[in-house]
């Protein structure tokens, strides 16, 4: 029996990158998965099923309220509930770092629309289901950059700072319904996209800032994710856990 046997989890942004790692980790603990992304998560669904898990996938833009509502309703109908929501979908890898004076209004709006409003739409959609159950775990994905004020990423920083504030507000508002809301704030995670976008000097500087002197891998987030999704953390809400090897210490 896995720690999430009998639970249903939605993971957004699950077709590639860290979202795939999240999905597989939850499935390995026995969760039934509903995966969505703006590109089809069919490949991930097939891998989970081949490993003996249960999963289905949707093409869904999290900033589209109607699409999110339909995805959650279909998940509830197919699996009989939603116990865990992982708000992973975000605009990041496609961002080009630039000074705030060079940021366009369109770039700003895209980051806030996907990263902030997308999270809001997903939380809003699952809340009635979780209230009906009297139980739920909402896991938002913030960023360690919020605590450092990393330059030339103001739109991204603003969006992830909002996630931390939203996590606290959601926890207060929904706690009486048995719904917990926490967030994970990863440091710079070594993915293929990150390696392509950054110079070796960037990674070296990041590693040097950490108490644990190595690169961070997507797998380093799994322990925190499962802890927040599982009953182990049932008395924890409104918190942001920074997973960055000790680069940031609050």
C-alpha positions in Angstrom: 0.0 0.0 0.0 1.4 3.4 -1.0 1.0 6.4 1.1 -1.5 7.8 -1.3 -3.5 4.7 -2.1 -7.1 5.5 -2.7 -6.3 9.2 -3.3 -6.9 11.2 -6.5 -4.4 13.8 -7.6 -4.5 16.5 -10.3 -1.1 17.8 -11.5 -1.0 20.7 -13.9 1.8 21.3 -16.3 2.4 17.6 -16.3 3.4 16.9 -19.9 7.1 17.7 -19.5 9.8 18.8 -17.1 9.4 18.7 -13.3 5.6 18.1 -13.7 6.4 14.6 -15.1 8.6 13.8 -12.0 5.7 15.0 -9.7 3.2 12.8 -11.6 5.3 9.7 -11.5 6.1 10.2 -7.8 2.5 10.5 -6.9 1.6 7.5 -9.0 4.3 5.4 -7.3 2.6 6.1 -4.0 -0.7 4.8 -5.3 -2.5 8.0 -6.3 -4.8 8.0 -9.3 -3.7 10.8 -11.6 -5.4 13.4 -13.7 -2.7 15.2 -15.7 -3.1 18.4 -17.7 -1.0 20.7 -19.8 -1.2 23.0 -22.8 0.4 20.1 -24.7 -0.9 16.6 -24.5 0.4 14.6 -21.5 -0.4 11.3 -23.4 3.2 10.0 -23.0 3.3 10.5 -19.3 -0.2 8.8 -18.9 1.0 5.9 -20.9 4.2 5.5 -18.8 2.2 5.5 -15.6 -0.3 3.0 -16.9 2.5 0.7 -18.1 3.9 0.8 -14.6 0.6 -0.4 -13.2 -0.8 3.0 -12.2 -4.1 4.8 -13.1 -3.9 8.0 -15.0 -5.7 10.1 -17.6 -4.7 13.3 -19.3 -6.2 16.5 -20.7 -5.1 19.4 -22.8 -6.0 22.3 -20.7 -4.9 25.9 -20.3 -5.0 26.7 -16.6 -5.8 30.3 -17.3 -9.0 29.3 -19.1 -11.6 29.0 -16.3 -14.1 27.0 -18.3 -11.5 24.5 -19.4 -10.3 24.1 -15.8 -13.8 23.6 -14.5 -14.4 20.9 -17.2 -11.2 19.1 -16.4 -11.9 19.0 -12.6 -15.5 17.9 -13.2 -14.4 15.1 -15.6 -11.8 14.0 -13.0 -14.3 13.9 -10.2 -16.8 11.9 -12.4 -14.1 9.4 -13.4 -12.4 8.9 -10.1 -15.0 9.9 -7.6 -13.1 12.9 -6.0 -10.0 15.0 -5.9 -7.8 14.8 -2.8 -4.6 16.5 -4.0 -4.0 19.4 -6.4 -0.5 20.2 -7.5 -0.4 23.7 -9.1 2.7 23.2 -11.2 1.8 24.8 -14.5 3.8 28.0 -15.0 5.5 30.2 -17.5 9.2 30.2 -16.8 11.5 28.3 -19.2 10.2 30.5 -22.1 11.0 33.7 -20.3 14.0 35.7 -21.4 15.6 37.5 -18.5 15.7 41.2 -19.1 15.7 44.5 -17.1 12.3 45.7 -15.9 12.5 48.7 -18.2 12.6 46.3 -21.2 9.7 44.1 -20.1 6.6 44.4 -22.2 3.1 44.6 -20.8 2.3 41.4 -22.7 5.2 39.5 -21.0 4.1 40.8 -17.6 0.4 39.8 -18.3 1.4 36.3 -19.5 3.4 35.5 -16.4 0.6 36.7 -14.1 -2.1 35.1 -16.1 -0.6 31.6 -16.1 1.2 31.6 -12.8 -1.2 33.4 -10.6 -4.6 33.3 -12.2 -4.0 29.8 -13.4 -3.4 28.7 -9.8 -6.5 30.6 -8.7 -8.7 29.0 -11.3 -7.5 25.5 -10.3 -8.0 26.1 -6.6 -11.5 27.6 -7.3 -12.5 24.6 -9.3 -11.4 21.9 -6.8 -12.7 23.6 -3.7 -16.3 22.4 -4.0 -15.1 18.8 -4.5 -12.7 19.0 -1.5 -15.4 20.6 0.6 -17.8 17.8 -0.2 -15.1 15.3 0.9 -14.2 17.4 4.0 -10.6 16.9 3.0 -8.0 18.1 0.5 -4.4 19.0 -0.1 -3.5 21.9 -2.3 0.2 22.2 -3.1 1.3 25.4 -4.9 4.7 25.7 -6.5 6.4 29.0 -5.6 10.1 29.7 -6.1 13.2 30.3 -4.0 13.9 33.4 -6.2 11.2 35.3 -4.3 13.4 35.3 -1.2 16.5 36.5 -3.1 15.0 39.2 -5.4 16.8 37.8 -8.4 17.3 40.6 -10.9 15.9 40.7 -14.5 13.0 38.4 -13.6 10.5 40.9 -12.1 7.4 39.4 -13.8 8.3 35.9 -12.6 9.2 37.1 -9.1 5.9 39.0 -8.8 3.9 35.9 -9.9 5.7 33.6 -7.5 5.5 36.1 -4.6 1.8 36.1 -5.2 1.7 32.3 -4.9 3.1 32.5 -1.4 0.6 35.1 -0.4 -2.2 33.1 -1.9 -1.1 30.0 -0.1 -1.6 31.7 3.2 -4.9 33.2 2.2 -6.3 29.9 0.9 -5.1 28.1 4.0 -7.0 30.5 6.3 -10.1 30.6 4.1 -10.5 26.8 3.5 -9.0 25.4 6.7 -12.4 25.0 8.3 -13.4 22.7 5.4 -10.5 20.4 6.1 -8.5 21.7 3.1 -4.8 22.3 3.6 -2.8 24.5 1.4 1.0 24.7 1.4 3.6 25.6 -1.2 7.1 24.4 -2.3 9.7 27.0 -3.2 12.4 25.2 -5.2 15.8 26.6 -5.9 17.4 26.4 -9.3 16.6 22.9 -10.5 18.8 21.3 -13.1 16.6 20.3 -16.0 17.5 20.2 -19.7 15.7 23.5 -20.3 17.6 25.2 -17.5 20.9 23.9 -18.7 20.2 25.3 -22.2 19.1 28.7 -20.8 21.9 29.3 -18.3 25.7 29.5 -18.4 27.9 27.2 -16.3 28.9 30.2 -14.3 25.2 30.6 -13.2 25.1 27.1 -11.9 28.5 27.4 -10.2 27.3 30.5 -8.4 24.1 28.9 -7.3 25.9 25.8 -6.0 28.4 28.0 -4.1 25.5 29.8 -2.3 24.1 26.5 -0.9 25.0 24.8 2.3 24.7 21.5 0.4 27.3 22.0 -2.4 25.7 20.3 -5.4 23.3 20.9 -8.2 19.6 20.4 -7.5 17.7 17.7 -9.4 14.0 17.4 -10.0 14.0 14.3 -7.8 15.1 16.4 -4.9 11.6 17.8 -4.7 9.8 14.4 -4.4 10.2 13.9 -0.7 8.6 17.3 0.1 5.9 16.8 -2.5 4.8 13.4 -1.1 5.0 14.7 2.5 2.6 17.5 1.7 0.3 15.3 -0.3 0.2 12.5 2.3 -1.6 12.3 5.7 1.8 12.9 7.4 1.3 16.7 6.9 -2.4 16.8 7.9 -1.7 19.4 10.6 0.4 21.6 8.4 -1.1 24.5 6.4 -0.3 27.9 5.1 3.4 27.2 4.9 6.1 27.6 2.2 8.9 25.0 2.3 12.1 26.1 0.5 13.9 23.3 -1.1 17.2 24.7 -2.4 20.0 23.0 -0.5 20.2 25.7 2.1 20.8 28.6 -0.2 18.0 30.5 1.4 17.4 30.3 5.1 14.4 32.0 6.6 
